[in-house]
């Protein structure tokens, strides 16, 4: 029982950290690009820091989530909500690594020159972050309420 409570506490803290780490970054990116140089010089450091925190928290979230599932006897013993939420978290990882990351790298490369491309990519970056946060909302509802 103590193991379950510790895992659950770490799980909830890592979820909050993962969600919070990227909550404001897309607005920060858009506002910083609108301000232009020299403000854009410090933007990569902020985005990378937020991304690292989110990645570490995401890995902790997955790890503790799996720990909780196996503490309860495995996937056969958890509600369907948990299965769906776990799948959506994996989709969020694919979204971050397959779309958000590459979009950021392109945007970072365009920060040194004409910011028109960076502005265009900031819109895509914000849209992808919005999708990620919508998925977070769905996952949180699935985890909190029994279907």
C-alpha positions in Angstrom: 0.0 0.0 0.0 2.8 2.4 0.8 4.5 1.7 -2.5 1.2 2.5 -4.3 0.8 5.8 -2.4 4.4 6.8 -3.1 4.1 5.9 -6.8 0.8 7.9 -7.0 2.3 10.9 -5.4 5.3 10.9 -7.8 3.0 10.3 -10.7 0.8 13.3 -9.9 3.8 15.5 -9.3 5.4 14.5 -12.6 2.1 15.0 -14.4 1.8 18.5 -13.0 5.4 19.3 -13.9 5.0 17.9 -17.5 1.9 19.9 -18.0 3.2 23.1 -16.4 6.6 23.0 -18.2 5.1 23.7 -21.6 2.0 25.6 -20.6 3.2 29.1 -21.5 6.0 28.4 -23.9 4.1 28.8 -27.2 2.9 32.3 -26.1 6.4 33.2 -25.0 7.8 32.1 -28.4 5.2 34.1 -30.3 5.7 37.3 -28.2 9.5 37.0 -28.3 9.6 36.7 -32.1 7.3 39.7 -32.4 9.8 41.7 -30.3 12.7 40.6 -32.6 16.4 41.0 -31.9 17.9 41.0 -29.3 15.0 39.3 -27.5 15.2 36.2 -29.8 18.8 35.6 -28.7 17.7 34.1 -25.4 14.6 32.3 -26.7 16.3 29.0 -27.5 17.6 28.6 -24.0 14.1 29.0 -22.5 12.5 26.6 -25.0 15.2 24.0 -24.5 14.9 24.2 -20.7 11.2 23.8 -20.9 11.5 20.9 -23.3 14.0 19.1 -21.1 11.9 19.5 -18.0 8.8 18.3 -19.9 10.7 15.3 -21.3 12.0 14.2 -17.9 8.6 14.7 -16.3 7.0 12.8 -19.2 9.3 9.8 -18.7 8.6 9.9 -15.0 4.9 10.0 -15.7 5.1 7.0 -17.9 7.3 5.1 -15.6 5.2 5.7 -12.5 2.0 5.1 -14.4 3.3 1.7 -15.5 4.4 1.1 -11.9 0.9 1.9 -10.7 -0.6 -0.4 -13.3 1.6 -3.3 -12.4 1.1 -2.6 -8.7 -2.6 -3.2 -9.3 -1.9 -6.5 -11.1 -1.3 -5.4 -14.7 -3.3 -4.0 -17.6 -6.0 -6.7 -17.2 -6.9 -5.2 -13.8 -7.3 -1.5 -14.6 -10.2 0.4 -16.0 -10.5 1.0 -19.8 -9.9 4.7 -19.0 -6.4 3.9 -18.0 -5.7 2.0 -21.2 -7.1 4.9 -23.3 -5.2 7.5 -21.2 -1.9 5.5 -21.5 -2.4 5.3 -25.3 -3.0 9.1 -25.5 0.1 9.8 -23.5 2.1 7.7 -26.0 0.5 9.8 -28.8 1.6 12.9 -26.9 5.2 11.6 -26.9 5.0 11.0 -30.6 3.6 14.5 -31.1 6.4 16.1 -29.1 9.2 14.1 -30.6 7.9 13.8 -34.2 6.2 17.2 -34.7 6.9 19.8 -32.0 10.6 19.1 -31.8 11.3 19.3 -35.5 9.1 22.5 -35.8 11.1 24.1 -33.0 14.5 23.1 -34.6 13.4 24.8 -37.9 12.2 27.8 -36.0 15.4 28.0 -34.1 17.3 27.9 -37.3 15.3 30.9 -38.7 15.8 33.1 -35.6 19.1 34.4 -36.9 17.8 35.9 -40.1 14.5 37.1 -41.4 11.9 36.4 -38.7 9.0 35.9 -41.2 9.7 32.2 -41.3 10.0 32.1 -37.5 6.6 33.8 -37.2 5.0 31.2 -39.5 6.6 28.4 -37.6 5.6 29.9 -34.3 1.9 29.6 -35.4 2.5 25.9 -36.1 4.4 25.5 -32.9 1.5 27.0 -31.0 -1.1 24.9 -32.7 0.9 21.7 -31.9 1.2 22.8 -28.3 -2.5 23.4 -28.2 -3.2 19.9 -29.5 -0.9 18.5 -26.9 -2.7 20.4 -24.1 -6.1 19.3 -25.5 -4.8 15.7 -25.2 -3.7 16.5 -21.7 -7.2 17.6 -20.8 -8.7 14.4 -22.2 -6.2 12.3 -20.4 -6.8 14.1 -17.1 -10.6 13.6 -17.4 -10.0 9.9 -18.3 -7.8 9.4 -15.2 -10.1 11.3 -12.8 -13.5 10.0 -13.8 -14.7 6.4 -14.2 -16.5 5.7 -17.5 
